[in-house]
Each structure stands twice: as structure tokens, then as C-alpha cells.
Amino acid sequence: MTNESCNQPAVMAFEVLKAAIIDGSAARLGRLALAGRQTIETPNYFAATSRGVVPHMTPDNVEKHFHAGGAYMALEDFIEQPQQASARSPAIYNAPTTQLRPRKLHSFTAMPPSIVTVLAARRIPAVPAPMGNSNKSVSVFTSNGFQAVTTSAYHAAVENLRPDIAVPLADLTLGPITPTSKRALRMAERTDDWLKAWFTDLDSAAVLGPRGIATFAPVLPVSYSIQWEYLERLSEDLVPTNQVSGLAIYDPDIVPDMLNDYANLTPLPRLSLAPPATPQHILRQIPLGLDIFVLPFINAVSDSGIAMTFTFPPPSDEPPLREDGTRTLPLGIDLSSPTHKTSLAPLSPNCTCYACTKHHAAYIHHLLSAREMLGWTLLQTHNHAVMSSFFASIRATLAEGQPAFNDAVRRFRRIYDPEFPAGTGERPRARGYQFKTEHGDKKINKPAWGKLEDEGQASEKIAAKAAEVKEKMAKAAQGAEGEATVTPQTSGQETPLVPEDDVSDLDHKGFAKIVSLVSLDDDKDK
């Protein structure tokens, strides 16, 4: 970058209000501010979107009922290119802008102007690619299969779409297999090279200036000792010149070591891209020093028909004894269960969200049973309200002091189940249902049609039908020799196997229509 662009003021401002680096905890309170967007108090979370929208929520409902303040989007959701039109530009690149939404990403997705947008190459959680990344490209999963996106193409897309926060490309190996030390070293080297190219291609004050795009540099999920050179360059070269505004963390366990060795990285906001699966995982990552979380489990919980019911701090009363003999509280209730068929209670006690104040559990149970999309919309509205209240209570507890927060975390882990309950209802149809994430997994969506009976019943019916046809053929043969007749099941009168009526009588009875060969030829000529 040029010296002038290096000296540009920061794109965004992050202020640490209270830090608590005691007893090995790096939990802190902060405030994140971007020009033209609502201020975000941290710790907090961003919604995980699908094709740029919060699942089941229209933009007006997001503006009314969504209080997290940010949305995570993936470029792979927008860039499918069919083979028959491979040269066609994705529609999002040509989206018109308005005075209210001058950035294309906001305009194309109709995201409310107050919401902060984060753009990365891949969604969370990402689908593992059968082919690895190359020196100049990464593999992304679009609606019509995997495609390679070059570093220059990704940089051009970011400059065109203008998100509020952008995450540069990182060389990640997705899947359960841990990369070898040689592969991990290559990941760090590639990511370092791509970050250098990032600031070379986006060398413009209009793009990275005070009203431009904030860069959250990726921190890889590999050993700290392998990527120390990359982190050192971030700390010594990029942070002092305001080129890096934050960190995108793919492994929270690296943060404590990173904070001990690189003081320049400590004031930066940290976005967790290692998605927690439960509230307990969130409470584990906050003491490690994470500020903002992307939570795809909210979408999964809503799709399964679960309404979240947990609170923080947890109730002080001892939980009642459950049928399974435990004294823990569930993290949510299954609204597809028949037990809620006549329940006039809200989804969660003392919840003030729109779904709980305007409707009751029986109504949402009915909507889910009828597969009405409104049911999942109300569930999503409620679950986001629960998560917003959860983080607000975390911030309030941290303000009381680290001991109060630690005590509340211990009680939360003791009182609540470690996992969400499994929903028993049928889920809405999901995008990407044709893809199986693991070998042998069933498709996500239930088939729209299929056999009415199982294979055994179908085989029996086929065998019975074959025997019936065989019997009729035998009787027909006897009729040809001995002038036998076949008696239909619907009539007691004997009817010849071949009708004896002439053609005119059959036509009069509606059996057939007489069409002359001449008329057929005339129609053919026409």
C-alpha cells in the first residue's frame, strides 16, 4: 500500500470497556462501531445467513426483531455459474444500489442499513471439498458443485460488493483429518502470501479508507509454533499501519498464546469462525478472549422445531427431578411433540419476544404439524431473541466482575443439559439436499413422492397380480377351445371374453370413437 493509504484512519473503531485477564481468563467487554451501522456491544454474535438472508426471516422482520447487529455471508452462496453459461456474471455483481443502500451486498440482500455485513469465501460450517486449494485459488461449494475461485477474483468481488467487514482468503483443510506439520506449514505460508496480495489488489483509500472495508485477518487452526512468523508480521507490520482492523479466529485455543507474545494484536476485535455448537461452548470461548461469534446452530435448532428456553445466569432454584432420573433443565423444548397440542403457555417463561407475546405453544405446534413456514419464522424470531438476551446477560454479568461470571458459568454447566434436544418433527426443505456431507449419510430432505408400501408388500402384490393374469390367460385359452366364458367380479352375468357387439353399438355405449383413416390422414397433413 502507499504511505498515504497506510496512514488512513481505521475503518472501524473497537473500544475495550473492561478487561479481565485474571485466573487465565481474557474475557472482556467492548464496543464495536462502524460508520452508518448500529453500535455493537461485545461479547455478541452475528447471524449465519443462507444466500445472504437470515433463514425464515424477511428483511423487515430482521429490522424489527433481530438485535444482534451483524450478519455473516459467504461468497459461495452467490456465484454459481452453470456450464452452459459459464461466461455469465453472477447477478449480485450487477445489483443496483440506492442512496439508502450504497453497497451492493446490502442492496442485493435487502439487509437493513443498520446491520453490519461480514463477507468471507465460504459458509459456516463449510462443506469439505474433494479437491484441495491451489497456490492461487480456493475451492468453494456452489449450488451446482465445487468451483475454484482465484485470489484475484475474490479480491475483485470484495471490492465490488463492499461488505462492512471482509475476511481474506485462508488456506484451510476442512474435515476431521488433522493436517500434517508439513501441510500446516504450507497453510501458513499460503495464507501469508494471500494476505500480501490482498493489500496489493485493494490498494485504494476508497476501498480500505475510513468509510471502506474493514479487514479481519485470518488466524489458522494450526499449531501456534507453525504460524508464528505470519502472526508476527500481522503484529509488527500490518496492525500499526491500520491495515488490519480485527482477527478472524479459526481455533480459539490459540488466542491465549497469541495475546502473550503479540501485544499489538490484543486491542483488535476477535471474530470466532470456529462455530460453537451449544451455549456451553460459547461460555468456554469467551474467557479465551473471543468477542463476536457466528452461530449457525440457531438455524439448525429452529429447523428441528426446538424453541430455546435457557437463561443466563441460570435459575437459582434446584431443577425438578425428570423422568430419566436427572436434575437438569433442557436447553429447549420440542414443539413438534404432541404434548404441546393444547398448551397455551409461551415458548419460554418470561420471554418478551414477538412469538411469545402474540402466540402460544399450541399454535406453533399446529403450524409445524401443518408444515406452515410461519411456524419456523416464529421459532427463528424467538430463538434469536433468546440468544440476544443470553449475550446481554453475559455482558451484565461480566460488568459485575470476573468472579460473578465464573460462578454463573459453573452453575449453567451444572443445571442445563450439554446438548439441545433432538427435534421429532419434519424439517423444512433445505438447499443443497442432494449433497451428502459424509459417506452413507441420508439426504437432508424427505423425498416428495415414493412407494406407498414397503418392498415386501409390493413384491407380494406383484406376485398376486402375476398369478391372477396367469389364471385369466389359462381361462382364455380354454374359452378359445371350448367356448368358455369369463365372469367379471362386478357382475353375475356371463360376458364373452371378446365383445360380441358391433362397432356402432360400442361407440354408442362410449367404449370407443370411430375415426376414419381418411380423417387421420387429413389431420396428419395439417
Salt bridges, closest charged atoms under 4 A:
GLU15 OE1 - ARG31 NH1 3.59
GLU41 OE2 - ARG31 NE 3.10
GLU76 OE1 - ARG122 NE 3.11
GLU76 OE2 - ARG123 NH1 3.36
ASP77 OD1 - ARG123 NH2 2.63
ASP77 OD1 - ARG431 NH1 3.21
GLU80 OE2 - ARG51 NH1 3.36
ASP164 OD2 - ARG37 NE 2.87
ASP164 OD1 - ARG103 NH1 3.79
ASP171 OD2 - ARG183 NH1 2.95
ASP171 OD2 - ARG190 NH1 3.34
GLU189 OE1 - ARG186 NH1 3.54
ASP192 OD1 - ARG233 NE 2.82
ASP201 OD2 - HIS155 ND1 2.67
ASP253 OD1 - ARG284 NH2 2.63
ASP291 OD2 - ARG28 NH2 2.68
ASP303 OD1 - HIS56 NE2 2.64
GLU318 OE1 - ARG414 NH1 3.91
ASP407 OD1 - ARG410 NH2 3.97
ASP407 OD2 - ARG411 NE 3.43
ASP417 OD2 - ARG322 NH1 2.96
GLU426 OE2 - ARG371 NH1 3.57
GLU453 OE2 - LYS461 NZ 3.34
GLU468 OE2 - LYS472 NZ 3.70
GLU471 OE2 - LYS475 NZ 3.61
ASP501 OD2 - LYS509 NZ 2.67
